[in-house]
Amino acid sequence: MAGRPSDAAPARGRFVLNRREFLSALGLAAAALAGAEGLIVRSAFPRVQAGAAARSLFDRIKGLPPEVTPTDKFFVISKN
């Protein structure tokens, strides 16, 4: 079929992508960006620091129950 963009010869000196190549490149760019962001976040905020900050925050909140419930505080349900 004449007149379709895929049938037309690309202009000289221009870089032309078809839809499939464009979407593939877009997906690769998005994956690379997400991976780079993950590396930056991991290096800037290691889990150890985040865990320590969370523990410190929860230690300062009054009235929270303890993390581990003592065994004498559990209730027992028995079937008669």
LINURMO-V433556 format. One line per field, one symbol per residue. phi: phi as a letter, one per 20 degrees, with the letter a starting at -180 (. if undefined). A space follows every 50 residues. Layout:
phi->???
This chain:
phi->.enfffefffffmdeddefffffffffffffffffffffffffecfffff fffffffffeefnffffdffffefddddee
